[in-house]
Amino acid sequence: MPSSDTGTVHIIGAGLAGLAAAVRLSAHGRTVDVHEATGQAGGRCRSYYDHVTGMVIDNGTHLLLSGNHAALEYLQAIDAEHLLEGPPSAEFEFIDLANSQRWTVRFNDGQIPWWIFDKTRRVPQTRVRDYWPLIRLMWRSGDKPLSELMPCTGPLYERLVEPLFLAALNIEPLHGSGELAGTIIRETLALGGRACRPLIAPDGIGNAFVAPALRKLRERGIEVMLQRPLHALEFDDGRVSALDFGEERTALGEHDSVILAVPAYAAAAMVPELTVPSAFRSIVNAHFRIDPPAGFPRMIGAINSTSEWIFALPGRIAVTVSDAGELLEMPRADLAALIWREVASVTGLPGELPPWQIVRERRATFAATPEENAKRPGPVTQWRNLALAGDWTATGLPATIEGAVRSGHRAAELIERTRTWTRAA
Ligand SMILES: Cc1cc2nc3c(=O)[nH]c(=O)nc-3n(C[C@H](O)[C@H](O)[C@H](O)COP(=O)(O)OP(=O)(O)OC[C@H]3O[C@@H](n4cnc5c(N)ncnc54)[C@H](O)[C@@H]3O)c2cc1C
């Protein structure tokens, strides 16, 4: 797009951080160019047609909570809020595959956690006082692994805390950052069930988070430029002076600015002296083309199994395994068969393996340890027209959609008040 009086904002990377920044800035009438390296927008949050199963699948079934206010605001801004679905109240069903025992944790709507005092709502075989260390996590200062901050054994840990934090932090919770776990509690459990309703996009995350954003941007005259990897940033006189796309170079005008919304390792390759998280954790998803049994819950958490969350979706069942490092080298067919055996035992479906696909995301998120969390930079850089965005920047949240969207909004706000920028601490 042509440069305007306030300059063009070049957004590098069309993941959710970049898209959220583009939607926010264009809503305020700013001129925006979005440059994406791959042939598809969405980054780590994408849907695509899988020829093996003949279905559109997500790279991973993304779970949000109703307290993820920035993600919901983003969906509202792109007219897509209705594409997320969840139960009317915050209920989580679980099954223990070691003994087939089932239970449901039912949070009450209000902020006072009555559910802890109610045996029919809290985790079976737990006492009220077991919950105290969880509550105390909110008020800790200084980051430490969770194992140093609360008991990591017993029914409460095994049946709620471990599955919850494993999903939210994407790391074995023993090693997970207590600070990030505390934020999760503060922003969800502590606000009551209204902030904890699980939300998913049954018709695909691409349909909910990406396609409507591209439509909204198009309405505003912005076309995301695909297959356009940025090779390097050029710097001069305390600012980014040009964008090097390999065969093409874009010189930046006096009022032009850049939001670098690429993954941590890509940002570190382009921005001198940038410290970023450098350890990552994987996520494995299995997809099966089969109709879930009638009445089967939309999602169920499993313990003592390889499968962690089983999602019943239209015409398919999807299974998520977080921090799945040990599964990365397992033959895909063996993994599909292992996971299907568990799904068949939970759902009562036949043991015969339906058409399947395994998606392994090796660098799904940065490793949410205290050490890696401490390496996350803020959005401000020493170059006055360059802001950083991405789930790996210092959002205070784990690497999630909510964190990515907040980082995009924050970078957009910085660009809007460019003159007040200061050097990052
Ligand atoms: C399998 C899986 C399951 C997940 N489950 C959940 C979940 O249940 N709930 C949840 O909240 N979060 C979940 N997440 C995390 C969530 O997907 C991410 O936090 C979020 O999508 C990150 O968005 P981002 O924009 O920060 O980064 P990215 O999505 O990585 O976007 C960066 C973009 O930059 C592009 N890029 C890279 N280099 C260049 C370059 N040189 N030039 C131009 N473009 C470039 C990339 O192609 C990409 O499109 C999951 C992630 C995965 C992988």
The ligand as an SDF file (V2000), in Angstrom:
LIG
                    3D

 53 58  0  0  0  0  0  0  0  0999 V2000
    0.2070  -27.8310   18.1200 C   0  0  0  0  0  0  0  0  0  0  0  0
   -0.0520  -26.5750   18.8940 C   0  0  0  0  0  0  0  0  0  0  0  0
   -1.0840  -26.5300   19.8170 C   0  0  0  0  0  0  0  0  0  0  0  0
   -1.3410  -25.3590   20.5330 C   0  0  0  0  0  0  0  0  0  0  0  0
   -2.3890  -25.3230   21.4020 N   0  0  0  0  0  0  0  0  0  0  0  0
   -2.7260  -24.1580   21.9750 C   0  0  0  0  0  0  0  0  0  0  0  0
   -3.9020  -24.0710   22.7630 C   0  0  0  0  0  0  0  0  0  0  0  0
   -4.6040  -25.0640   22.9750 O   0  0  0  0  0  0  0  0  0  0  0  0
   -4.2420  -22.8590   23.2870 N   0  0  0  0  0  0  0  0  0  0  0  0
   -3.4780  -21.7450   23.0530 C   0  0  0  0  0  0  0  0  0  0  0  0
   -3.8700  -20.6550   23.5110 O   0  0  0  0  0  0  0  0  0  0  0  0
   -2.3350  -21.8130   22.3390 N   0  0  0  0  0  0  0  0  0  0  0  0
   -1.9450  -22.9850   21.7920 C   0  0  0  0  0  0  0  0  0  0  0  0
   -0.8150  -23.0500   21.0250 N   0  0  0  0  0  0  0  0  0  0  0  0
    0.0640  -21.8700   20.9480 C   0  0  0  0  0  0  0  0  0  0  0  0
   -0.4060  -20.8650   19.8870 C   0  0  0  0  0  0  0  0  0  0  0  0
   -0.6400  -21.5290   18.6630 O   0  0  0  0  0  0  0  0  0  0  0  0
    0.7140  -19.8420   19.6810 C   0  0  0  0  0  0  0  0  0  0  0  0
    1.0010  -19.2530   20.9270 O   0  0  0  0  0  0  0  0  0  0  0  0
    0.3640  -18.7390   18.7010 C   0  0  0  0  0  0  0  0  0  0  0  0
   -0.2240  -19.2420   17.5420 O   0  0  0  0  0  0  0  0  0  0  0  0
    1.6570  -17.9790   18.3770 C   0  0  0  0  0  0  0  0  0  0  0  0
    1.3960  -16.9310   17.4890 O   0  0  0  0  0  0  0  0  0  0  0  0
    2.5660  -15.9510   17.0520 P   0  0  0  0  0  0  0  0  0  0  0  0
    1.9870  -14.9940   16.0800 O   0  0  0  0  0  0  0  0  0  0  0  0
    3.2360  -15.4160   18.2650 O   0  0  0  0  0  0  0  0  0  0  0  0
    3.6700  -16.8590   16.3400 O   0  0  0  0  0  0  0  0  0  0  0  0
    3.6080  -17.7510   15.0010 P   0  0  0  0  0  0  0  0  0  0  0  0
    2.2980  -18.4180   14.9080 O   0  0  0  0  0  0  0  0  0  0  0  0
    4.8200  -18.5980   15.0380 O   0  0  0  0  0  0  0  0  0  0  0  0
    3.7040  -16.6930   13.8200 O   0  0  0  0  0  0  0  0  0  0  0  0
    4.9130  -16.2120   13.2890 C   0  0  0  0  0  0  0  0  0  0  0  0
    4.7460  -16.0410   11.7870 C   0  0  0  0  0  0  0  0  0  0  0  0
    5.9400  -15.4570   11.2710 O   0  0  0  0  0  0  0  0  0  0  0  0
    6.2390  -16.0860   10.0350 C   0  0  0  0  0  0  0  0  0  0  0  0
    7.6660  -15.8690    9.7430 N   0  0  0  0  0  0  0  0  0  0  0  0
    8.7340  -16.5040   10.2750 C   0  0  0  0  0  0  0  0  0  0  0  0
    9.8720  -16.0030    9.7710 N   0  0  0  0  0  0  0  0  0  0  0  0
    9.5130  -15.0370    8.8870 C   0  0  0  0  0  0  0  0  0  0  0  0
   10.2350  -14.1440    8.0350 C   0  0  0  0  0  0  0  0  0  0  0  0
   11.5740  -14.1550    7.9850 N   0  0  0  0  0  0  0  0  0  0  0  0
    9.5520  -13.2830    7.2370 N   0  0  0  0  0  0  0  0  0  0  0  0
    8.1870  -13.2520    7.2760 C   0  0  0  0  0  0  0  0  0  0  0  0
    7.4580  -14.0670    8.0690 N   0  0  0  0  0  0  0  0  0  0  0  0
    8.1110  -14.9400    8.8600 C   0  0  0  0  0  0  0  0  0  0  0  0
    5.8500  -17.5340   10.2710 C   0  0  0  0  0  0  0  0  0  0  0  0
    5.7010  -18.2490    9.0570 O   0  0  0  0  0  0  0  0  0  0  0  0
    4.5560  -17.3710   11.0570 C   0  0  0  0  0  0  0  0  0  0  0  0
    3.4320  -17.2850   10.2010 O   0  0  0  0  0  0  0  0  0  0  0  0
   -0.5090  -24.2200   20.3280 C   0  0  0  0  0  0  0  0  0  0  0  0
    0.5440  -24.2670   19.4210 C   0  0  0  0  0  0  0  0  0  0  0  0
    0.7750  -25.4220   18.7050 C   0  0  0  0  0  0  0  0  0  0  0  0
    1.9250  -25.4580   17.7350 C   0  0  0  0  0  0  0  0  0  0  0  0
  1  2  1  0
  2  3  1  0
  2 52  2  0
  3  4  2  0
  4  5  1  0
  4 50  1  0
  5  6  2  0
  6  7  1  0
  6 13  1  0
  7  8  2  0
  7  9  1  0
  9 10  1  0
 10 11  2  0
 10 12  1  0
 12 13  2  0
 13 14  1  0
 14 15  1  0
 14 50  1  0
 15 16  1  0
 16 17  1  0
 16 18  1  0
 18 19  1  0
 18 20  1  0
 20 21  1  0
 20 22  1  0
 22 23  1  0
 23 24  1  0
 24 25  2  0
 24 26  1  0
 24 27  1  0
 27 28  1  0
 28 29  2  0
 28 30  1  0
 28 31  1  0
 31 32  1  0
 32 33  1  0
 33 34  1  0
 33 48  1  0
 34 35  1  0
 35 36  1  0
 35 46  1  0
 36 37  1  0
 36 45  1  0
 37 38  2  0
 38 39  1  0
 39 40  1  0
 39 45  2  0
 40 41  1  0
 40 42  2  0
 42 43  1  0
 43 44  2  0
 44 45  1  0
 46 47  1  0
 46 48  1  0
 48 49  1  0
 50 51  2  0
 51 52  1  0
 52 53  1  0
M  END
$$$$
